Structure formats: structure tokens, C-alpha cells
């Protein structure tokens, strides 16, 4: 990408705040500057988890998701603070308001990162000068350090912003893929998680170069549509626009079931909601998306239909979370009349690759364990069939897992796990 603006392609910035939660705390308490600091849930308990830490703490070996006791072992002088979410949200709004003074094409993808398309807003200025000005202003006016990636598309801009932290500005041109991108371990590629990396290693794909030069058909057979998408990204191709309205775009994944007889029994209704939530979670996993809004549909025996939704603070995809939201909506809105149909829908979907979940720090450990459990359940089902690990309340009277409506199958094992975890914490 030539960084002059005449007749050139797109110029995309990815702006990523460095150690955001910790940086916000330092900005509002200068006495913390230069000290090893970690933000963690349950700071008084050994089970507390580090969610982010200052660079001073990282140099001492403190890492994200590390238990507090282990972090203290690496860095005895570590300062640990509980989260201040209202302050983090307020600071994030200030940052994005600043970014919008440069271009209307600003797409937030989490509380601490976003894309800008400055192609039409550079004027006669060099994009590097604009990036430097943005970085200096965020640091000077808000007190937060950030790194900025500059590239011709979103994927390369995201990769570029990760290459130099803190306070880095990195340009990644397509002609530089062989020097800057391809030598990296495939696990460092945006969109490649631990499970995907394991599958790629099975194909002898160890670096991003290997991925870029792999057979796309073989990748698709191994990873589904995500395999072809990763192949495209590894070759520097990404046509996604910077869309300020993307987070509010109306998309949905849902399932409903019409009962053979009208229901009023709480146990059977809960079973139906459990299986519908499982089905929605599986479909969302296939699409690689998260939901910001859960909708419940109730149709009564007289065909009167009630639809209610619940907007979520953080995007979700796990069946337990979907069920929690659907159950809460049901308990609030059910009139007590016989039910003919129930439906559960995930709305306002976002690509998992572009949605960094801002977890409640006090549920971080549960979320992490539950995600691993969900993956284990999926592996077992793939090997032994869909009937594996169903709970008793999801079985038929004869012990069969084949319910009358196939869409109602699923498991609430992960939900029971989370419930037990919460009980242990209380």
C-alpha cells in the first residue's frame, strides 16, 4: 500500500488500546504509573483470575487468565484491583468520540478497539501523520496508550496493530506479507484459536505461510467455510467494509417448536427451552457468530403470539447463556395459559472474530471453563452421536433421546456446571 492518497486503494486503521483496564486505572490515579498492576475478579480469593495487567506486570511474568496466587508468585509486589466498569465504558466512549472527529467511518468492535476507514478523509495528509496524531491525542487527552495498524483492509490492519505494543504504529502492505506476516506462527493469526490451530497442525500447517499456500479445498473439508476464509485472509484478501452500523445490524439465528399438545407443565417447558437454546447455540457456532440480543416467542393455544427480547451487555454463544436469557424472559412474560409454540432466537449477531467479549471479571473463570466443557461435549458427541451426555430431563419416558421434535434435542450439562460453579462461589 502506497501511503500517498492519489488513486490508491483503501486505507484502514485498526486502533487498539494497550492494556486497557489497567491503563484506565493509571490514567485516573497517576500514583499507579510505572507499577506492576493487575485487574482481577475475586481479588481476595486464590481462585481470582487476572484479566489484564500493566506492561510492568507483564515483564515480571504476569499473564491474562493467570490465577491471582500464581501472578503473586511471579510478582510479589503486584498491585491487584477490582474492575470499575462504569469508568471503563465512559473512557471508551471518549475514545470513540475522538476517533469520529477524523472520519464518520468508525466501527467499534469492542470496548477497547475499532476500525477506521480514512481513505476519503486524508485530504493531502499522509496517513502516518494522522495515525501519529490520533495516538498522541488519545494519550495526551484521555491518558490511554494505543497501538495502530495501517493496511489496505481490516484483517491486515488488525494484524499490524498487534505487531508493536505499546504505543506502536505499524504499516502492513500486501507486498510485505512474505516478510512481516507469513513467517509468524499460525496461532498468532487473528481468527485462529487454540482448537483451530490444533486442526491446522494436523494438516502440517505451522506458519501463516503454510496456511496461505495450503489447498483451500482441503482447508474447507477440515474447517468448513472458516477454512476458506482463513486461506483468503492469510493471502491478505479481506473485502469487509468498515461499517459503523455493523454492531446493530439485524441478523438472527433461531429455532421454534410446535408441541403435539398444549403445555402448562413447567418441567416440560423448561426442557423445551433447554433444547431450543442448545439448537440455537449449535447453529451460531457453525456460523461463527455471537448474539447481543435473545428473543423469546410464546404462542398460546388461542394462537395469540407474544414476542419479547432481552438486550445483553456482552455477546453470547453458549447454550447456558442463551437458556438463562430465554428462561428469564419466559418467567417474566408467561401468562400461565397453555402454550402451543415456543421459539428462541439470537439476534444482533456479530462475527466472533470481531467481537471481543468484555467479560464480567467475576464470571471470567466460569466462562473459560464452560467454553472448554462445551468443546469437550462437542467432541464426545461427534464421536459417539448426538445422544451422548443428554440429561435425564431431556430423555423420553422410554429412555430414548429422540424427542418428537428433533429440534428440541440438546444438553443442559454445561448449564448445570455453571450453576454449581456459582453456588460454590456464594
Helices and strands as residue ranges (DSSP letters): E 12-17, H 20-28, G 30-32, E 37-40, E 50-53, H 55-58, H 68-74, E 79-81, H 85-99, E 106-110, E 113-117, H 127-137, I 138-142, E 146-151, H 154-161, E 169-172, G 174-176, I 177-181, G 186-188, H 194-202, H 208-212, H 216-223, H 225-234, G 246-248, E 252-263, H 266-287, E 289-300, E 305-316, H 319-333, E 339-351, G 352-354, G 361-363, H 364-384, G 392-394, G 406-408, H 413-425
